[in-house]
Amino acid sequence: MSPSPPEASPPESWYDAELLFLQALEREVARSAERAARERPGSASPQRPPARIQGGSHRHRGSHTRTSRRVMRRALTLVALLGLLGASAYGTREALSGAGSNPSVLHRGAFVLVAHGLAGSESWSLQAYRLGTNLCRALLAPGSEGSRCSPAPTLGAVDVTSSVGALQRYVFGVTGPRIAWVAVRAGGIVRTVRTQALSPALARRTGLPPRARYFVAVFARPYGAPDPPALVRGLDSARRRVGAPLASCIEGEEPRRCPG
């Protein structure tokens, strides 16, 4: 098979729009491969006169063999580089596009509104979505966004996160189906909040766990002081305690200030 012309380009589908440098690099490698092919023994090379034979035909055959092996190694190396460039460009394009069945790509599901409300002058909304096999939730408030992804909770489990807006602090999370309420304590104030589940039809349509439940507790932020840790405890439908309390602190605070 004859080699491709020096300026021949690989299929455009190999390259992402931001990876065109790979196309130029592959062209350069192709030119080097053709130069190596022209240096093979027996091919005409007007630029280089034939080497003078000294010491008999045995030495000539040894030199011929060494040259052949060197050219073969060079050709194989260039072929491997060409394959690597093509595979890397294709794989990077797949990872960036999120298409296909590339295992390195995590599929993200649609955002689903779970709850929304008004706290003082701040409006907030809680959304849930899938990221691969994880269940994620995101709390949106003016000037801030808090989110967390984790496996779907088991029967009596609670997973909690904190975020802050300009004036309010939000303690939110997801629980298993046994948790009907959560009691949240922050700065001497306790709020007992009912957990909410998506409708079975909406959960089925969006691929979210149908038995997962969600909650949001809102606290006014202390003026001129750091936000205190929040302690969250799950409660069943009779408001009996389920499991141990969990601590939640604002991201960025020193770990020693948040009880374990």
ABEGO torsion letter per residue (X at the ends): XBBBBAABBBBAAABBAAAAAAAAAAAAAAAAAAAAAAABBGBBBAABBBBBBBGEAAAAAAAAAAAAAAAAAAAAAAAAAAAAAAAAAAAAAAAAAGBEABAABBBBBBBBBABBBBBEABBBBBBBBBBEABBBBBBBBBGBBBBBBBBBBBAABBBBBBBBBAABBBBBEBBBAABABBBBBBGGBBBBBBBBBBBAAAAAAAGBBAABBBBBBBBBBBBGBBBBBBBBBBBBAAGBBBEBBBBBBBBGBBAAABBX
